Amino acid sequence: MEYCLGDADGSATMWTAGPDSDLDGDGVPDAVGLDLDDDGVIDDVLADFDGDGTADHAARDLDGDGIPEAYFTDDGTGTWTVAADRGAALRWFGLDGVEHPAASAPADLDGDGDQERLVDGDGDGVADRAFGTGQAWVDTDGDGRWDVRLADGDGDGAADSAEYL
């Protein structure tokens, strides 16, 4: 995995390293352990979760429980600017394609007045799954827009149909 870090003189250096830490908790190394905050402890990590070979997630101060104090993603330009703290509000797209910022009103994707529960499976700060009463939406390609709507018509908790959007 490659990653780029700024130096004290304002320049930047590209690095390459193999994974030696487990950020997603599955027991398989997927991140590079570093001391990003210069506290003398290698308790920070960079990870490549989109599989392009370049770090796109940063977690700072992982302690014994594996939960970072701060979690960031690359905003797509190579800059660590998108805070993606677990449990924080998420940006989301309505079914009409309009983006809603994290601080906006609760998510009501279908406009029925009921709030949907949002999930950010890839940690990029944008919802990629939404769960409502009897239906769910999934962003299958990671572009922030909903691709599939699943429906549970008989209320048994299992999807009975899938509609590509």
C-alpha positions as a Markdown table, in Angstrom:
| # | Residue | x | y | z |
|---|---|---|---|---|
| 1 | Met | 0.0 | 0.0 | 0.0 |
| 2 | Glu | 1.2 | 3.5 | -0.8 |
| 3 | Tyr | 0.6 | 6.6 | 1.3 |
| 4 | Cys | 1.8 | 10.1 | 1.3 |
| 5 | Leu | 2.8 | 12.1 | 4.4 |
| 6 | Gly | 3.8 | 15.8 | 4.7 |
| 7 | Asp | 7.2 | 16.6 | 6.1 |
| 8 | Ala | 8.0 | 19.4 | 8.6 |
| 9 | Asp | 9.6 | 21.5 | 5.7 |
| 10 | Gly | 6.3 | 21.5 | 3.8 |
| 11 | Ser | 7.3 | 18.8 | 1.3 |
| 12 | Ala | 5.7 | 15.4 | 1.1 |
| 13 | Thr | 7.1 | 11.9 | 0.8 |
| 14 | Met | 5.5 | 8.8 | -0.8 |
| 15 | Trp | 5.9 | 5.6 | 1.2 |
| 16 | Thr | 5.1 | 1.9 | 0.4 |
| 17 | Ala | 4.5 | -0.7 | 3.1 |
| 18 | Gly | 2.7 | -3.9 | 3.6 |
| 19 | Pro | -0.2 | -4.2 | 6.1 |
| 20 | Asp | 0.8 | -5.1 | 9.7 |
| 21 | Ser | -2.3 | -4.0 | 11.6 |
| 22 | Asp | -5.9 | -5.0 | 11.7 |
| 23 | Leu | -8.3 | -1.9 | 11.5 |
| 24 | Asp | -11.5 | -3.6 | 10.5 |
| 25 | Gly | -11.3 | -6.2 | 13.2 |
| 26 | Asp | -11.5 | -9.4 | 11.1 |
| 27 | Gly | -8.1 | -10.7 | 12.2 |
| 28 | Val | -6.4 | -10.1 | 8.9 |
| 29 | Pro | -3.8 | -7.3 | 8.6 |
| 30 | Asp | -5.3 | -4.5 | 6.4 |
| 31 | Ala | -3.5 | -1.4 | 7.7 |
| 32 | Val | 0.0 | 0.0 | 8.2 |
| 33 | Gly | 0.8 | 1.0 | 11.8 |
| 34 | Leu | 2.5 | 4.4 | 12.2 |
| 35 | Asp | 3.1 | 7.2 | 14.7 |
| 36 | Leu | 1.1 | 9.9 | 12.8 |
| 37 | Asp | 0.6 | 12.2 | 15.8 |
| 38 | Asp | 4.2 | 12.0 | 17.0 |
| 39 | Asp | 3.3 | 10.8 | 20.5 |
| 40 | Gly | 6.1 | 8.2 | 20.4 |
| 41 | Val | 3.6 | 5.3 | 20.2 |
| 42 | Ile | 2.8 | 3.3 | 17.0 |
| 43 | Asp | -0.9 | 3.4 | 17.6 |
| 44 | Asp | -2.1 | 5.1 | 14.4 |
| 45 | Val | -2.9 | 3.3 | 11.2 |
| 46 | Leu | -3.5 | 4.0 | 7.5 |
| 47 | Ala | -5.6 | 1.5 | 5.4 |
| 48 | Asp | -6.7 | 1.0 | 1.8 |
| 49 | Phe | -10.3 | -0.1 | 1.9 |
| 50 | Asp | -11.2 | 0.7 | -1.7 |
| 51 | Gly | -8.5 | -1.7 | -3.0 |
| 52 | Asp | -6.6 | 0.8 | -5.3 |
| 53 | Gly | -3.3 | 0.4 | -3.5 |
| 54 | Thr | -3.3 | 3.8 | -1.9 |
| 55 | Ala | -4.3 | 4.5 | 1.7 |
| 56 | Asp | -7.8 | 6.0 | 2.0 |
| 57 | His | -8.5 | 5.6 | 5.7 |
| 58 | Ala | -6.6 | 6.9 | 8.7 |
| 59 | Ala | -7.3 | 6.0 | 12.4 |
| 60 | Arg | -5.5 | 7.8 | 15.3 |
| 61 | Asp | -4.8 | 6.5 | 18.7 |
| 62 | Leu | -6.0 | 2.9 | 18.6 |
| 63 | Asp | -5.9 | 1.7 | 22.2 |
| 64 | Gly | -6.2 | -1.8 | 23.6 |
| 65 | Asp | -9.9 | -2.1 | 22.5 |
| 66 | Gly | -9.0 | -1.3 | 18.8 |
| 67 | Ile | -11.3 | 1.7 | 18.7 |
| 68 | Pro | -9.7 | 4.9 | 17.3 |
| 69 | Glu | -10.0 | 8.3 | 19.0 |
| 70 | Ala | -10.3 | 9.8 | 15.5 |
| 71 | Tyr | -11.1 | 8.3 | 12.1 |
| 72 | Phe | -10.7 | 10.1 | 8.8 |
| 73 | Thr | -11.0 | 9.3 | 5.1 |
| 74 | Asp | -9.4 | 10.7 | 2.0 |
| 75 | Asp | -11.8 | 13.2 | 0.4 |
| 76 | Gly | -10.7 | 11.9 | -3.0 |
| 77 | Thr | -8.0 | 14.4 | -3.6 |
| 78 | Gly | -5.4 | 12.8 | -1.3 |
| 79 | Thr | -6.2 | 15.0 | 1.6 |
| 80 | Trp | -7.2 | 13.7 | 5.0 |
| 81 | Thr | -10.1 | 16.0 | 5.6 |
| 82 | Val | -13.3 | 13.9 | 6.0 |
| 83 | Ala | -13.9 | 13.0 | 9.6 |
| 84 | Ala | -15.7 | 9.7 | 9.7 |
| 85 | Asp | -16.0 | 9.1 | 13.4 |
| 86 | Arg | -17.9 | 6.0 | 14.1 |
| 87 | Gly | -21.5 | 6.8 | 15.3 |
| 88 | Ala | -21.4 | 10.3 | 13.9 |
| 89 | Ala | -24.0 | 11.7 | 11.6 |
| 90 | Leu | -23.6 | 10.7 | 8.0 |
| 91 | Arg | -24.0 | 12.5 | 4.7 |
| 92 | Trp | -26.7 | 10.9 | 2.5 |
| 93 | Phe | -28.4 | 11.1 | -0.8 |
| 94 | Gly | -32.1 | 11.2 | -1.3 |
| 95 | Leu | -33.8 | 9.1 | -3.9 |
| 96 | Asp | -33.9 | 12.2 | -6.1 |
| 97 | Gly | -30.0 | 12.4 | -6.0 |
| 98 | Val | -29.9 | 15.4 | -3.8 |
| 99 | Glu | -27.1 | 15.2 | -1.2 |
| 100 | His | -27.9 | 16.0 | 2.4 |
| 101 | Pro | -25.1 | 17.1 | 4.8 |
| 102 | Ala | -24.5 | 15.2 | 8.0 |
| 103 | Ala | -26.1 | 18.1 | 10.1 |
| 104 | Ser | -29.3 | 18.1 | 8.0 |
| 105 | Ala | -32.7 | 16.7 | 9.1 |
| 106 | Pro | -33.1 | 13.0 | 9.8 |
| 107 | Ala | -33.0 | 10.8 | 6.7 |
| 108 | Asp | -36.4 | 10.2 | 5.1 |
| 109 | Leu | -35.4 | 8.7 | 1.7 |
| 110 | Asp | -38.8 | 7.9 | 0.4 |
| 111 | Gly | -40.7 | 10.9 | 1.8 |
| 112 | Asp | -43.2 | 8.8 | 3.8 |
| 113 | Gly | -42.5 | 10.7 | 7.1 |
| 114 | Asp | -40.7 | 7.8 | 8.7 |
| 115 | Gln | -37.0 | 8.1 | 9.4 |
| 116 | Glu | -34.6 | 5.6 | 7.8 |
| 117 | Arg | -31.6 | 4.2 | 9.7 |
| 118 | Leu | -28.4 | 4.9 | 7.8 |
| 119 | Val | -25.3 | 2.8 | 7.8 |
| 120 | Asp | -21.8 | 3.6 | 6.4 |
| 121 | Gly | -20.2 | 0.2 | 5.7 |
| 122 | Asp | -17.1 | 1.5 | 4.1 |
| 123 | Gly | -16.3 | 4.3 | 6.5 |
| 124 | Asp | -16.2 | 7.1 | 4.0 |
| 125 | Gly | -18.8 | 9.3 | 5.8 |
| 126 | Val | -21.5 | 8.8 | 3.2 |
| 127 | Ala | -24.4 | 6.3 | 3.9 |
| 128 | Asp | -24.3 | 3.2 | 1.7 |
| 129 | Arg | -27.2 | 1.4 | 3.3 |
| 130 | Ala | -30.5 | 2.6 | 4.6 |
| 131 | Phe | -33.2 | 0.7 | 6.5 |
| 132 | Gly | -36.8 | 1.7 | 6.7 |
| 133 | Thr | -40.1 | -0.1 | 7.6 |
| 134 | Gly | -40.4 | -3.0 | 5.1 |
| 135 | Gln | -37.7 | -1.8 | 2.8 |
| 136 | Ala | -34.0 | -1.0 | 2.5 |
| 137 | Trp | -31.7 | 0.7 | 0.0 |
| 138 | Val | -28.2 | -0.2 | -1.0 |
| 139 | Asp | -25.4 | 1.7 | -2.7 |
| 140 | Thr | -23.7 | -1.2 | -4.4 |
| 141 | Asp | -20.9 | 0.7 | -6.2 |
| 142 | Gly | -19.8 | 3.2 | -3.6 |
| 143 | Asp | -20.8 | 6.4 | -5.5 |
| 144 | Gly | -23.2 | 7.6 | -2.7 |
| 145 | Arg | -26.3 | 7.0 | -4.8 |
| 146 | Trp | -28.8 | 4.3 | -4.1 |
| 147 | Asp | -28.7 | 1.4 | -6.7 |
| 148 | Val | -31.1 | -1.2 | -5.3 |
| 149 | Arg | -34.3 | -1.1 | -3.2 |
| 150 | Leu | -35.2 | -4.2 | -1.3 |
| 151 | Ala | -38.7 | -4.8 | -0.1 |
| 152 | Asp | -40.2 | -7.1 | 2.5 |
| 153 | Gly | -43.9 | -7.3 | 1.4 |
| 154 | Asp | -45.0 | -10.0 | 3.8 |
| 155 | Gly | -43.3 | -8.6 | 6.9 |
| 156 | Asp | -41.2 | -11.7 | 7.7 |
| 157 | Gly | -37.9 | -9.7 | 7.9 |
| 158 | Ala | -36.5 | -11.1 | 4.6 |
| 159 | Ala | -36.5 | -9.3 | 1.3 |
| 160 | Asp | -39.1 | -10.5 | -1.2 |
| 161 | Ser | -38.1 | -8.3 | -4.1 |
| 162 | Ala | -35.3 | -6.2 | -5.3 |
| 163 | Glu | -35.7 | -3.2 | -7.7 |
| 164 | Tyr | -32.7 | -1.7 | -9.5 |
| 165 | Leu | -33.0 | 2.1 | -9.3 |
